[in-house]
Structure formats: C-alpha cells, structure tokens
Amino acid sequence: MTSLTCGIALLSACPSDDGAGSDDVGEAGTEEESTEEGPTSTCGDGIVEGEEQCDLGAGNSDSGSCTSACTVAECGDGFVYTEFEECDDGNDSNNDACTNQCTAAMCGDGYVQPGEECDDGNDNNGDDCNNACLPGNCGDGIIQEGEQCDDGNTDTDDECPACELAYCGDGYVQAGVEECDDGNDSSNDECVATFCTFNVCGDGHIYEGVEECDDGNLADTDACPSTCTEAVCGDGFIQEGVEECDDANDVDDDFCQNGCISNGYFEDFETGDLMTLPWVTSGNAVWFAGPAGAYGGSEYGGVSGNIGNSGTSSLEVVLEMPQDGEVRFWHSESTENNFDYLRFFIDDTEQDTWSGMNAWAEAVYPVSTGMHTFRWSYTKDGSLDGGQDTVYVDDIYIGPPN
C-alpha cells in the first residue's frame, strides 16, 4: 500500500524497483518537449488564422473587401472591388486600360494610353493637347493658343486660312471676296494691295513694267489715256487743251496734221468744181459750183440743180471722223415757202429743213467718231415755183469743233 501510495502521491519520493531509496526520478517521470503542431488555418471558415489578412467566411469575394484568398482587397491585386474600383488589372502601369488608381483609363486622366497621342490631364481645348487627346493643330476645329481662328479645315480660300483671320495681303485668295492676294503691300505689281484686285489700267495704280501712267480713270482726253501710256501726238486720242485733233497717223495733208493741228474737211467751192472732196451728186439735176451760190464775197458756192415739180437735186459726201466733231455750213434759199425745201441729212437722218426766201445763215450740228454720210437735198412739191427756185450752200466745214 505504501508503495502505491508513494508511487501515486509522491512520485519523486518513491523507491526504485530494486527497493533502494533514491532522489532521482525515473524515465517515466522525465519532462520532454512536445512535438505536436497547432491547428491548421482554413480560408473561408470565418476565423482569421495563420497568414490570413481577413476571413469573412461566406462573405469572402473577389469583388468585396476580403478576397477569396483571405487577403484584404487593394488596388493592384487583380480583383475588382466593385464598391471602390472601376477596374484592377493586377499591375501598376498607368499606360494601359486601367490606371494604378484602379480607374478606367480615359482621355483627360493625365496618362497616355494606347490610342492617345497626348494626355495633359485637363479638358482645355486651347492648349497643346485637346480634349480628344490629340495634339492641337491648325485645322482641327479647335482654337489653340497662337491661333486666331480654326474652322476645322485646311482650305486657304475661306475666312480662316492657316488659322488666321483672312485679310488682304495674307497671301491667300479669299473666294468671292478677293481677285488675287500676293502677300505683300505693293500696289504697283499684278495684285493691288489693300484691295486685292488685279492691277488694271484705270485703277489709279501704276503697274510697273506694264503701264507708263494710271490716273484712275479711262478718259482719253487727258495726259494718261485709257491705254495707260503717256499721251502723245499720234496716239489717236485728243488731249484737251493740248491737241486740236489726233488721227493716229503721220500723214500731214489729211484731216489732222502731224502736229495734231486740225485741218478738218473744208469745201468753199473756190476751185469752181466739185473736186476738193469726194462729192456725189444725184437726182433729177446735179449740183454745181457757181457764182450765184457764193457767200461772203467769195467767187463760188454750191448751187442746186434746176429741177421741175416733184423733182430732187442732191449733193452728198462720205467722210470719216477720226474723233467727235461737228459739221457747219452757210446756206440760203430762194424757194416756194412751205412747199419747196432745202433738207440736210446725216446718215439718212434729217437734221433740219429750210423754205422760202432766206438770207445767208450758218447751221452747226455735232458729229460722232466714225464714217458718216452728209447730204444736202433740194426737193420740190408737185406744183408752182417761188423765187429763184434754187438753194445754196457754201464754206462747208467738217472736223473738230472750232
């Protein structure tokens, strides 16, 4: 009994098996370190154990705060935490479809992603990178710094060429507004500055190498005629106050002398015939040069032919007028009043008529440039006579006004 009691109650005081007392504890009483491992962690059991950062049990989710691997959700772990992340591609690159803030890449986020040429992190269209993430350039329709305008095209003939407001002298021809634009401020070349019109004679600008003068008009009577060459005798233009005539030739015995002094056409019948000018006489009796028709003490004048009732006697001449001028002549009548007439025509247009017993009088009519027919006709009615039954003309002048 003692031995059991000793063995149970006082293991250290119990004798050994050989009956001898001893202070040593036998092998059965020796203390040894435990080699048994603790319990193994299980992700998803709701208990955070071991290397687990979290464990929500059934609440673990790759789209929640605790992933299916029992790690706390964070940007870059490859799982999209739907409450806080737009995306998560498991890397820290800002140049792909998902930034390292786990936001979906977009133009204006400050990161250059595929398909973008630039991204300055703002929505300002007026800087070097527009809000389409393309470098700002002329013609994109967006006005950037340094541009006055941008109409979204590269046309140079509208109101905004090269992204500057169109103006005369910019070197671009604005359709419907400018005829030309050579990009300079000279008015003496092909394109007149300030107006952007082609340089033409009469615009008041001397086209160097082409025009000698340009006085801003097309008058042919001043020092610079419509050819924009300096007026000279022989150019065919009568310079007012300087020339009496100008028939554009160097013949001295025609209508206009070489010094641009007018000869005009003159017939005084003093030759006693109709040979001075190319006269043609027709009708029932011919005209002739005779003393009865002399005016102002001269020897001869033009006399109508001797015609009967209902007869006609005509004298005409066709002449060229190099310039506007006049026809003037003296006339006298001795006829049956209001029945027998002296009639004067220019190009078959009757200018005037005279009838009765009339002393010498002068008649003057304007004549335009060109070929003209001048005709004097004596016409009688069907009965009776009056006076000498004759009409007279003398000192016929056709030429510049004098």
ABEGO torsion letter per residue (X at the ends): XAAAAAAAABAAABBBAAGBBBABBBAAABBBBBABBBBBBBBGAGBBBEABABBAEAABBAABABBAAGBBBBBGAGBBBAAABABBAGBABAABABBAAGBBBBBGAGBBBBGBABBAGBABAABABBAAGBBBBBGAGBBBBGBABBAGBABAABABBGGBBBBBGAGBBBBGABABBAGBABAABABBBGAGBBBBBGAGBBBBGABABBAGBABAABABBAAGBBBBBGAGBBBBGABABBAGBABAABABBAAGBBAEBBBAGAAGBAAABBBBBBEABBBBBBAAABBGGBABBBBBBBBBBGBBBBBBBBBBBABBBBBBBBBBBBBBBGABBBBBBBGGBBABBBBEBBBBBBBBBBBBBEBBBBBBBBBBBABEBBEAGBBBBBGBBBEBBX
